[in-house]
Amino acid sequence: MKSTTIPRSFFRVRAVVARHVHAPVNQVRPQQSLRTELGLNQLDLALIALQLEGQIGVEVPFLAIQRATTVRDLSECIDQLTCPGRPG
């Protein structure tokens, strides 16, 4: 069962995703599907990963991003990269 707590990086990820899809930040929710609901494709995810890399200063592996299906998943991925010893 997935945690109901918001990942530490959610607000940063949400802002980058919202800017990318030209949506108000408050309309991007943790449970939203990156591909189905937000309409992101592989190129979009790669661009979002680059944007996040620039903000957090850590390389974001594209394979990790591809596995993310929701905004929450993407946020948890970023949490694991920025704090690898912390359980995701």
C-alpha positions in Angstrom: 0.0 0.0 0.0 1.3 3.4 -1.0 2.1 6.0 1.7 -0.4 8.9 2.1 2.3 11.3 3.1 3.4 13.8 0.5 7.0 13.2 -0.7 9.5 15.9 0.2 10.1 16.9 -3.4 6.4 17.0 -4.4 6.1 20.8 -4.4 9.2 21.2 -6.6 8.1 18.4 -9.0 4.6 19.8 -9.1 5.9 23.2 -10.1 8.1 21.9 -12.9 5.3 19.6 -14.2 2.7 22.4 -14.1 5.0 24.8 -15.9 5.7 22.1 -18.6 2.0 21.4 -19.2 1.0 25.1 -18.9 -1.4 24.4 -16.0 -1.9 26.2 -12.7 0.2 24.6 -10.0 -2.8 23.8 -7.8 -4.3 21.7 -10.5 -1.4 19.2 -10.5 -2.2 16.5 -7.9 0.0 13.6 -6.5 -2.2 10.9 -7.9 -2.4 12.2 -11.5 -1.1 10.0 -14.2 1.8 11.6 -16.0 0.9 10.1 -19.3 -2.9 9.7 -19.3 -4.1 12.7 -17.4 -1.3 15.1 -18.0 -0.5 13.9 -21.5 3.3 13.6 -21.1 5.3 11.6 -23.5 8.9 10.3 -23.2 10.4 13.6 -24.5 8.3 15.6 -22.0 9.6 13.4 -19.2 13.2 13.8 -20.4 12.7 17.6 -20.4 11.2 17.6 -17.0 14.1 15.4 -15.8 16.6 18.0 -17.1 14.7 20.8 -15.4 14.8 18.9 -12.1 18.5 18.1 -12.5 19.2 21.8 -12.8 17.3 22.6 -9.7 18.5 19.8 -7.4 22.0 19.4 -8.8 21.7 15.6 -9.1 21.6 13.5 -12.3 18.1 12.1 -12.8 18.4 8.8 -14.7 15.9 8.6 -17.5 15.1 4.9 -16.7 14.0 6.0 -13.2 11.7 8.7 -14.7 10.2 6.3 -17.2 9.1 4.0 -14.4 7.1 6.8 -12.7 3.5 6.6 -13.6 2.1 9.4 -11.3 3.3 12.8 -10.0 3.7 11.1 -6.6 6.0 8.4 -8.2 8.1 11.1 -9.9 8.4 12.9 -6.6 9.4 9.8 -4.7 12.0 9.1 -7.4 13.5 12.6 -6.8 13.4 12.0 -3.0 15.4 8.8 -3.4 18.0 10.6 -5.6 18.4 13.5 -3.2 18.4 11.4 0.0 19.4 7.8 -1.1 19.5 6.4 2.4 15.9 7.3 3.2 13.3 4.6 2.4 11.1 5.5 -0.5 
